[in-house]
Amino acid sequence: MDTSILLKQLVPKVFSPEESVVANNSPTIAMSSSIKRHAKLWELSETYHCPIIGTCLSISDLEKFARSFNFTASLRNEFALHVETVNRVSTRNEVSKAIHKFLNKKYQTYVTDFEVARSDTDVLALWRKYSIHGEVAGALWAGFTHKAASNETRKIIYADMHMLSHQVGAGQATDMRRLARLEKENTEIKFALKQQQQQQTRNEVRLRKQLHATESELENLRQSGNEVAVLRARIAALESGVAMVEMGQRLMSLTMANEQLQMTSERVSTLAKLLETTNNKAAILLRERNMLVSEKKTLEQFLLTKNTPDESKRKSLLPHMHSMRNSCILCVGGRITLLPQYRMLAEQLGIRLIHHDGGQQKALSRLHSMVDSADAVICPTDCVSHAAYYQLKRHCRRTGKRCLLFKGASVSGFTTALATLSSDPTNVSRSAIKCVPEIIEK
């Protein structure tokens, strides 16, 4: 297929008056605000077909339709598949009807949510609500085909999608810069930790020497105490006033020395406690550093996999994660604001991610059915309710569903959790189901 010719048929016409005319001069149905039914895919302006096909259909979806309807484009040429699909849905035919039906089923939840919109303004408000949270694909389809959406609203949605594509590219560049900054910070932390360990070793040697010296002083103090007792006995026996004065002076000197030694002993005890506290803090910092290094390596492998066009190289970078493609993973809890990033990571790995918020807005009664429908379950224990945590744990143990309970609801923690989940040599969809013992008990 000549993709350059197909591309010319996709020239944007958002703000031109010829929206109702297709490239082959065949008439299309002009969408009017007076039509009180949902728009069909082929009834929409050709301009909107490109963002709909590119956003709402995955590459695997395009390949499925290409095989079913004998596309002329090569299955290895993703752009050619996209262009041919866009051209085929410009009129009513078997391909456009099948894709329209598929999109309605795929994004049924969003179509149902948009049913509450009664006016053009309501449709635009719902689009912006979902797009802010990163739920773009379903909201795009529901907004474009809504019966109350006007051409002006569709133009605004199209413009938002256009700008969003630029922002996504800029965001990837920002992530790469952030990764470089994190690597630099990690190197600095390693160097600072090494220096701190060396300083701690020197302090420990110095404190041990002080401790030995203090123990010697304590032993001398005990001997001095014995001498005091002997001197007191001699003082009582002496009758000479001069001798008693001399002995009294000596006693006072020994008493002061005894007090000084006791103060030194207390200081040594304080230093020993401080040393123990410092060792504990250093151990905690070391564990945190190891965890950050592990998360950084996982993110590095993921980014390398994402930016590597060669399929065999991607398999070698994340071999276990590659085996999880086409699996269904349920995420219970986590940060709602990071859910779009969770979904993006899962989609990049070919994983279908479903989410339950742990009872914040979704009922806990749905949790069992969602667990049963998933191949495996992950749950950040530091960002989920107690009720959802214990209910999920009991159900997974009872049913044998594989469940990974981990600490850390960040994007890097989520990526590390997927890597941990995929480290089992058996396939996720057929693996023996178990609960991971390294969890944080609430």
Disulfide bonds with the S-S distance in Angstrom:
none
